[in-house]
Amino acid sequence: MAHKVTLEGGPEDLPERTVTVETPGEDVKILHRGGYEHFRETPRRHDTTDGTLRVYEWWERTEIAE
């Protein structure tokens, strides 16, 4: 079952701040501008138009190896 979460931090130009994850608690990796933005779950929740969602916070960026 998929769950929606909200993303905080990272690049301001991320196309989406609400994303779907398959397994809550696992890190989220978003492909963005030739690399990946990594987000980790926090204990916080945020009220949105989609309901109360888990908050994932940005913690690093990795580049795609060529």
C-alpha positions, 0 to 999 in steps of 0.5 A: 500500500502506497503512502503520501509524504511531504518533503522539506528542505533540499532544492527549492525547485523540486517539482513535487513536495508531496510524493508517494512512498511504498514503505514508510520509514525508508529513505526517499530518493528523488531524481533531480538535475542529474543527481538524487536528492535524499530525504529521511523520515522525521517524527513530525507530521504536517497537515495538508490538503491530502491529510496529515502526512509524514515529514521527510527532511532532506539530508544529502545529494548524490550525483549519478555516476556515468 
